[in-house]
Amino acid sequence: MQTRLPETLLATAAGQEADRILRSCVHCGFCTATCPTYQLLGDELDSPRGRIYLIKQMLEGNEPGSHTRLHLDRCLTCRACETTCPSGVNYHRLLDIGREELDRRLPRPAAERLLQRALRLVLPYPRRFRPLLGLGRGFARLLPSGLRHKLPPAQAVPAWPTVTHSRRMLALAGCVQSVATPATNAVTARVLDRLGIQLIEAPAAGCCGAMSHHFAAADEARAMMRRNIDAWWADIEQGAEARAIVNSGVRRDQAALLLSSMSLSTSTPSLNFTPSMTFAR
């Protein structure tokens, strides 16, 4: 794909990265076959190829509008499109750059900014979200049907295995999942126990930062990622093999995001993690 990004943008690391990604796209459209929003809506602008064109136009100097935000917001960042792209287009990273640039050039309305801020202040923090979820369940009958049916039912949490194993794996325990579906990690621990692997949680770890990152709050997201790395580091040095990802929010490209703004605490010497193992719910 031919690009004409302004020199001022090409002088930045993000601009150079966006230019490389845009030039790797060959417009083939294979991505549309695996894009859930395109399959559901049938709108080219709700496909990865369409969003690439919207981002390209914006980065080249065209003024973005509310339609640009609508179609970029609809992307789930599931990255299914990347699995079918013959050119290896790094779509999710281009989307990150596009969303940050869009928020810079076209700030959201005050009501949307307030809603996003409220979500970022509540959902990543189990102690804040738990009483609100309990309140919602208590008054579920008074809620609109569309919202009532989205409330996760209360779960009984099975006991964690007490047997220790030489092989250990880390689980993320600090996100909204620990409140909405608290049995998930415990059930995963029982499965891994049968395989001779001990699942452990780091008490100081928290939200992975995905929500803040998707809302273009990049610095906030990186701070959450750094905190988790520091919380996990002692276990990693003691031989923890991987992270068991049992939710859909954890980003597979955290190292790349952090390396773009490297500033870990002095206790964390590197980012040489063993691969994550994903368990789909």
Secondary structure, 3 states (H helix, E strand, C coil): CCCCCCHHHHCCHHHHHHHHHHHHCCCCCHHHHCCHHHHHHCCHHHCHHHHHHHHHHHHCCCCCCHHHHHHHHCCCCCCHHHHCCCCCCCHHHHHHHHHHHHHHHCCCCHHHHHHHHHHHHHCCCHHHHHHHHHHHHHCHHHCCHHHHCCCCCCCCCCCCCCCCCCEEEEECCCCCHHHHCCHHHHHHHHHHHHCCEEEEECCCCCCCCHHHHHCCCHHHHHHHHHHHHHHHHHHHHCCCCCEEECCCCCCCCHHHHHHCCCCCCCCCCCCCCCCCEECCC
